[in-house]
Amino acid sequence: MDTGSGSTKVEEKEELKAVVLADTFDELFQPMTQNRPRSLLPLCNVPMIEYTLEMLALSGVVEAFIMCKAHADKLTAYIKQSQWARGHAQMKVFVRTVRHATTIGDALRAVDESSAIMTDFILCTGIVVSNMNLSKIVAAHVANKKRDGNHIMTMLLQETTPGHRRQVKSDESVYFIDPSSSRLLALNSHAAVPRVRTTVIQPEVITAHAEVEVRADLTDTCVAICTPDVLALFTENFDYHIMRRDFIHGILESDILGKTIYAHVLGGSSSITGDADGELLAGEGLAFVSHSGYAACVTDTAAYDAISRDLIGRWAYPLCPDNNPGSYEAYSYSRGAVYKASSVRLDRESRVEHHVILGADSRVAGQASIADSVLGARCSIGENSAVRGSHLFGDVRVGRNAVIEGSVLGERVTVLDNVVIERGCLIGDDVTVGPNVRVSAFTRIARRRMRRKIGSPESMHDDDSDDDEENTWADAERTESDPLDGLDQFDRQAVGAEGVGYVWGNATADAGSDADSDYSDDDTDQRLRHLHTLGSTMADAAYPESDGEGSADEDDDEDNELAHLSPQEEFERELYLTIKRACDDNLSASKASLELKSLRMSYNKEQDEMRAGVVQEVLRTIDMDALADSASRTLRRWGPVIAEYIGDGRDQLDLVDILERHCALEHGLVDATRTRLFVRLVYLMYQLDIVEDVAIIAWHNRAQKRAGEVNQELVRALEPVVDGLNESDDESDEDSGSDDETDDGSDESE
């Protein structure tokens, strides 16, 4: 065959590869990662690495290289027996051990040295959960690279609403983006506490661009599309250890390198579409994708809990427990977002309430209750025990009269009778707790005592990186017969008289090693120590009491005020801000509804609570100086949103109760305005088909008998409306009766 220079040259499409970082070089999951890497911990009873590999396979990745240091042998063994080792697997998976790596930078330098990556690739951690096909985003990245020769990376960011459960509590990041091209111009990150009121950027970020978006509502998904130049830059710059603090900041602020980074923002605080085939658009000669989807990274146990709730609540559909990746346990889905394996055994008097996963062969005894929790395979819950907002791995045994609140329990943990485990606790594998003991909030308990090797680093200071989890444990390879495990050696005060285990580390030291803050050092504010943990709120980062010397500044006073809000007060504040933002930004009803749904999921609120809160905040936006017009405009705008919280007749009666309470108790209203407002609101709700006439009549009849509970002036003011509705019903009945008589007469004549 002639292959001379005159033959047509065919350009073959490059195979897409991926680099998966299995280590994050922090200690945020210890002691849960004492026996396995974080990427093999179960999320909704599926190893986290499976979600990542499924996303890559769906995106057309041909080869994935997993870079691993801690427990590399266990990760290798898992991959060898998984679906990814089969001959017909659509993606080849290789595990590469990086024995001397202490940071993400070291791992990426090892990738560059191996020469395994020579084309554009997907870079992510092994703890990413996504329903997305990234092929269109990769195509946009390649198109941008052809137009912008300095383009080296496209970051994947997820939009979140303030207070959303997936928003990182310990870190605040501000992204400066050119909306015409989606180019990332600057990134400013800082610890959430102490509160920073200003952000500093170079003036040319603003002056050199016609328009700049300033976004504080974005979360890094730990997914990026990269060129091989990224690896080369890590090799050339040995001071690059961390992705955001070192590499991205270094690229954006360097005048010498001249490289550019683009951002792809997933719209919406949460999404229910898994299709990534968005339309490829163009802006100023550059390509980007109009797309929504779900992507999140399990950076800490707070994110672990939030993402679990998203999967259970079907916010990442079609990625959900009854459609798990791989060949894992099949679940049946039932009302209340309850997922059960076929072999689950429930006592007749047990209570499985809502948002629950029950693994294979699990058993729940009589009078026991489970809510907002995940139970692994072969878990057993004893009589009169309660598990709320918690995650139990396989083979956990819970005795009688125990309470587990907002915690994570590892494999083969035994909780004896009358034990209370408070929120934020992490209990490692093979620990026994009890009986008759209370484990304080945010306590970590391990089977073996924590002992660092000489020279082992205290932390790697990385926001998306896992401290050498093997080095953290001096006796990690000891057997169960270890003499250190003698009965008199355990921390009896924490684990109880028959308990087996040790309190892990020390809270202060652990806080200093939290690398997710991006700016960790030996003086890291201790108030951050719980913000990485499930069950935490800003109140857990409260300022310490003053020693009497000097006085706090205004910022500190405001931080203290916010930090001491109760969960309910936090919710009310976020609800107010959400409604206010929707009004200020003139959001559509559908977008406002989406934000409110996200807020509801964040705070786990019931329908009745949302109805009361939303209606009251909406009513407070009415301008009383132009009552008639303002009330009409407000309810016509917010009516579709309010209608989503109205179901049966009971909900309609409750809505009228809410209107009556608002008009009766709202400050600053004169009596005449109260009655006008109440009548106007009720009638508008009727006109908008939110409340039926029968509900208004029923409420009025009931309210007349509740003189001590309901404002009777408002009841009397509503009488003309009720009379009109009754007359309409009577006329309808008469018309119906006339029609019946006519029909009867015609039948007789026939």
Secondary structure, 3 states (H helix, E strand, C coil): CCCCCCCCCCCCCCCCEEEEECCCECCCCCCCCCCCCHHHCEECCEEHHHHHHHHHHHCCCCEEEEEECCCHHHHHHHHHCCHHHCCCCCCEEEEEECCCCCCHHHHHHHHHHHCCCCCCEEEEECCEEECCCCHHHHHHHHHHHHHCCCEEEEEEEEECCCCCCCCCCCEEEEEEEECCCCEEEEEEEEECCCCCCCCCCCCHHHHCCCCCEEECCEEEEEEEEECHHHHHHHHHCCCCCCHHHHHHHHHHHCCCCCCEEEEEEECCCCCCCCCCCCEEEEECCEEEEECCCCEEECCCHHHHHHHHHHHHCCCCCCCCHHHCCCCCCCCEEECCCEEECCCCEECCCCEECCCEEECCCCEECCCCEEECEEECCCCEECCCCEEECCEECCCCEECCCCEEECCEECCCCEECCCCEECCCCEECCCCEECCCCEECCCCEEECCCCECCCCCCCCCCCCCCECCCCCCECCCCCCCCCHHHCHHHCCHHHHCCCCECEECCCHHHHHHCCHHHCCCCCCCCHHHCCCCCCCCCHHHHCCCCCCCCCCCCHHHHHHHHHHCCCHHHHHHHHHHHHHHHHHHCCCCHHHHHHHHHHHHHHHCCCHHHHHHHHHHHHHCCCCHHHHHHHHHHHHHHHHHHHHCCCCCHHHHHHHHHHHHHHHHHCCCCCHHHHHHHHHHHHHHHHHCCCCCHHHHHHHHHHHHCCCCCCCHHHHHHCHHHHHHHHHHHHHHHHHHHHHHHHHHHHHHHC
